[in-house]
Amino acid sequence: MITTEIVRKFLFSRPSINRTQLEKEAQIPATTIYKALEGIQAFSPKHLEKLEVAMRNYGYTDSTFSKARSIAIINHKGGVGKTTTTINLGKALALLKYRVLLVDMDSQGNLSQCFGIHSPEKQVITSLISRDPLPLLEIEPNLFLSPSDIEMATYEVKLITEVGSEMRLAKKIQALNDQFDFILFDCPPSLNLMTISALNASTECIIPIQPESSAFNGVKNLLEKISAVREYTNVSLKVRGFLFTMVHLNQTIHQVMMESVLETYPSIPVFKSIIENTTVLKQSQYMNQDIFQYDPKSKAANAYMELAHEVISNE
């Protein structure tokens, strides 16, 4: 039988489902779903049994949540908010009760350092050049980290010469698929082996993009690399969308650049959530805290929570 957690995940992933209509089809009392999702009262076993039957009419199957969604946060330009997005999107998903793994694919180790991990004994690269599983550090409930540091740059040369180097991460992730709901890869600012490995291990990718001409100019090369990965090594990879970051909404040039991206790449989705260039995000980074720890009521926290809901949706 399904659980309240499964019902919640399914309804978040299908936001267009009318919950009142679902209650009618399941023949359960009005507001039952609302009360259960808000924690006011739990679903009874009888209600869950009826909901499962009704949800199957909307595409629910026993395998709907059997595998993690693996998402590469990628842009080969630095300073566009990849690490900030990985941290805060990951935390937002964890707050929504999803089990989340953050994988630091950058030898600079900025993601790991944000959680106070500076010299991890076990890290991503040591797993990739050995038979060891990826290290999993529990940061807080529902949120885990596979750390990295400068050793990644040292041992990446060794990994390049190993058999199946580009696919090793994908194999490690396969072993974790049933342990997490989301796996987020913080990719380095380059299209190196670590980035390609993350793309091969992912089901989708998000491209943070700053609405500046310098960031816009390299998008074509990035999309070509993603297309090549999809053609030769990971046919299931899809571009989930552009995410505008570090945006000044009051600057005309930023508005123009965002419109230019939409016009130039009409086939690439764009997230409705926009991450503005706010002082509070910089302050949270300085304090090595995610935005929900530093200022949970801020505009930035709201934006990342909205992004999490967009990411959860399969529509």
C-alpha positions in Angstrom: 0.0 0.0 0.0 1.1 3.6 -0.7 2.1 5.9 2.1 1.3 9.6 2.9 4.8 10.4 1.7 4.2 8.8 -1.7 0.9 10.7 -2.1 2.6 13.9 -1.3 5.5 13.3 -3.7 3.1 12.3 -6.5 0.9 15.4 -6.1 3.9 17.7 -6.0 5.2 16.1 -9.2 1.8 16.6 -10.8 0.7 20.1 -9.7 -2.1 20.2 -12.4 -4.0 17.5 -10.7 -7.1 18.9 -9.0 -7.0 17.7 -5.4 -10.7 18.2 -4.9 -11.4 16.2 -8.0 -9.0 13.5 -6.8 -10.9 13.3 -3.5 -14.1 12.8 -5.3 -12.7 10.1 -7.5 -11.2 8.3 -4.5 -14.5 8.8 -2.6 -12.9 10.3 0.4 -14.1 13.3 2.5 -13.4 16.8 1.2 -10.1 18.5 2.5 -8.7 15.1 3.5 -5.7 15.6 1.1 -5.1 19.1 2.3 -5.2 18.1 6.0 -2.8 15.2 5.4 -0.3 17.2 3.4 -0.4 20.0 6.0 0.2 17.6 8.8 -3.1 18.2 10.4 -4.2 14.6 10.3 -2.8 11.5 8.7 -4.4 9.5 5.9 -6.2 6.4 7.2 -5.3 3.0 5.6 -8.7 3.0 4.0 -8.1 6.5 2.4 -4.7 5.5 1.2 -6.1 2.4 -0.5 -8.7 4.4 -2.3 -6.2 7.1 -3.2 -3.9 4.6 -4.8 -6.6 3.4 -7.1 -7.5 7.0 -8.1 -3.8 8.0 -8.6 -3.2 5.2 -11.0 -5.6 6.9 -13.4 -3.2 9.9 -13.4 -0.1 7.9 -14.2 1.1 6.6 -10.8 2.8 3.2 -10.9 4.7 1.1 -8.4 8.0 2.3 -9.9 7.2 6.0 -10.1 9.6 6.9 -7.2 11.9 3.9 -7.4 14.9 5.8 -8.8 16.5 9.1 -7.9 16.4 12.0 -10.3 20.0 12.9 -11.0 20.6 16.6 -12.0 23.8 18.2 -13.1 24.1 21.9 -12.3 26.3 22.9 -15.2 27.9 25.9 -16.9 31.5 26.0 -18.0 31.6 29.7 -17.0 32.5 30.4 -13.4 30.7 32.8 -11.1 27.2 32.1 -12.4 25.8 30.6 -9.2 26.3 26.8 -9.7 27.4 26.1 -6.2 24.9 28.5 -4.6 22.1 26.8 -6.6 23.2 23.3 -5.7 23.3 24.2 -2.0 20.0 26.0 -1.8 18.0 23.9 -4.2 19.2 20.8 -2.4 18.2 22.3 1.0 14.8 23.3 -0.4 14.2 19.8 -1.6 15.3 18.4 1.8 12.9 20.8 3.6 10.2 19.3 1.4 11.0 15.9 2.9 12.9 14.5 -0.1 16.2 12.6 0.5 18.9 14.6 -1.3 22.5 13.9 -2.1 24.8 16.7 -3.2 27.9 15.6 -5.1 30.9 18.0 -5.3 32.5 17.5 -8.7 34.8 20.6 -8.5 38.4 20.3 -7.3 38.0 23.7 -5.7 35.7 22.0 -3.2 33.5 25.1 -2.6 30.4 23.0 -2.1 32.1 20.9 0.5 33.6 23.9 2.2 30.2 25.5 2.6 29.4 22.6 4.9 32.6 22.9 6.8 34.3 19.9 5.0 37.8 21.0 4.0 40.0 17.9 3.9 37.8 14.9 3.5 39.5 11.6 4.1 37.2 9.9 1.6 35.9 11.8 -1.4 34.5 11.5 -4.9 37.7 11.1 -6.8 39.1 8.3 -4.5 35.9 6.4 -5.1 36.2 6.8 -8.9 39.7 5.4 -9.1 38.9 2.5 -6.8 36.1 0.0 -6.0 34.9 2.0 -3.0 31.4 3.4 -3.0 30.8 7.2 -3.0 31.3 8.6 0.5 28.1 9.8 2.0 28.2 12.4 4.8 24.9 13.2 6.5 24.7 17.0 6.8 21.3 17.1 8.3 18.0 15.1 8.0 17.4 14.3 4.4 20.6 16.0 3.1 23.8 14.2 2.3 27.1 15.2 0.7 29.8 13.4 -1.3 32.8 15.8 -0.8 35.8 16.8 -2.8 38.9 19.0 -2.5 42.1 19.7 -4.4 42.9 16.0 -4.5 40.4 15.7 -7.3 42.7 17.8 -9.6 45.7 15.6 -8.7 44.0 12.3 -9.3 41.9 13.3 -12.3 45.0 12.6 -14.5 45.0 9.1 -13.2 41.3 8.6 -13.8 41.7 9.7 -17.4 43.9 6.7 -18.1 41.5 4.2 -16.4 39.1 2.0 -18.4 35.6 3.4 -18.5 36.7 6.7 -16.8 33.7 8.7 -18.1 31.2 6.1 -17.0 32.5 5.3 -13.5 30.5 7.9 -11.7 27.3 6.7 -13.4 27.9 3.2 -12.1 28.5 4.5 -8.6 25.3 6.5 -8.8 23.3 3.5 -10.0 24.1 1.8 -6.7 22.5 4.8 -4.8 19.4 5.2 -6.9 17.0 3.6 -4.5 18.4 5.6 -1.5 17.7 9.1 -2.7 14.9 11.1 -4.4 17.3 13.7 -5.9 21.1 13.7 -6.6 22.6 17.0 -7.5 26.0 17.4 -9.1 27.9 20.7 -8.6 30.0 20.8 -11.8 33.3 22.6 -12.2 33.6 25.7 -14.5 34.9 23.7 -17.4 33.9 20.9 -19.7 36.5 18.5 -18.3 36.2 14.8 -17.3 34.4 15.6 -14.1 31.7 17.5 -15.9 31.3 14.8 -18.6 31.1 12.2 -15.8 28.3 14.2 -14.1 26.4 14.4 -17.3 26.7 10.7 -17.9 25.4 10.0 -14.4 22.4 12.5 -14.8 18.9 12.2 -16.0 18.8 15.9 -16.6 20.7 19.1 -16.3 20.0 22.7 -15.2 22.0 25.5 -16.7 22.4 28.6 -14.4 23.0 31.6 -16.6 23.8 35.1 -15.6 22.1 37.6 -18.0 25.4 39.1 -19.1 26.9 39.0 -22.6 30.0 37.1 -21.3 27.9 34.3 -19.9 25.6 34.2 -22.9 28.4 33.8 -25.5 29.5 30.3 -24.3 26.0 28.8 -24.2 26.2 27.4 -27.7 29.4 25.4 -26.9 27.8 24.1 -23.7 24.7 22.9 -25.5 26.8 21.2 -28.2 28.7 19.3 -25.5 25.4 18.2 -23.8 24.1 17.1 -27.2 27.2 15.0 -27.8 26.9 13.3 -24.5 23.2 12.6 -25.2 24.1 11.1 -28.7 27.0 8.9 -27.6 26.9 8.0 -24.0 23.7 9.0 -22.2 20.6 9.0 -24.4 18.2 9.7 -21.5 19.9 13.1 -20.6 17.7 16.1 -21.1 18.1 19.8 -20.5 15.6 20.7 -17.9 16.1 24.4 -18.5 18.0 27.7 -18.1 17.9 29.2 -14.7 18.6 32.9 -14.6 20.8 33.8 -11.6 22.5 36.9 -10.2 19.8 39.0 -11.9 19.2 42.7 -11.4 15.6 43.1 -12.4 15.8 46.9 -12.4 18.6 46.8 -15.0 17.3 47.1 -18.6 20.4 45.2 -19.9 19.4 42.1 -17.8 15.9 42.2 -19.1 17.2 42.5 -22.7 19.7 39.6 -22.2 17.0 37.3 -20.7 14.7 38.0 -23.7 17.7 37.4 -26.0 18.2 33.9 -24.5 14.5 33.1 -25.0 14.7 34.2 -28.6 18.0 32.5 -29.4 17.2 29.1 -27.8 13.4 28.8 -28.1 13.5 25.0 -27.7 15.2 25.2 -24.3 12.8 25.5 -21.3 13.4 28.4 -18.9 12.5 28.2 -15.2 10.0 30.8 -14.0 12.0 31.2 -10.8 14.6 33.9 -11.1 17.5 34.2 -8.6 18.2 37.8 -8.0 21.6 39.3 -7.1 20.9 40.0 -3.5 23.1 40.9 -0.6 21.5 38.2 1.6 22.8 35.4 -0.7 26.4 36.8 -0.5 26.1 37.1 3.3 24.9 33.5 3.6 27.8 32.3 1.6 30.2 34.3 3.7 28.7 32.6 6.8 28.9 29.2 5.2 25.1 28.8 5.6 22.4 28.0 3.1 19.8 30.7 2.6 17.2 28.8 4.6 19.5 28.8 7.7 20.6 32.4 7.2 17.3 34.1 6.3 14.4 31.7 5.7 12.0 34.6 5.1 14.1 36.3 2.5 13.2 36.8 -1.2 16.1 34.5 -2.1 14.8 31.7 0.1 11.4 32.1 -1.5 12.9 32.0 -5.0 14.8 28.8 -4.3 11.8 27.1 -2.7 9.8 28.1 -5.9 12.6 26.6 -8.0 12.4 23.3 -5.9 8.7 23.1 -6.7 9.4 23.6 -10.4 12.1 20.9 -10.3 9.8 18.4 -8.5 7.1 18.9 -11.1 7.2 16.4 -14.0 4.8 18.5 -16.1 
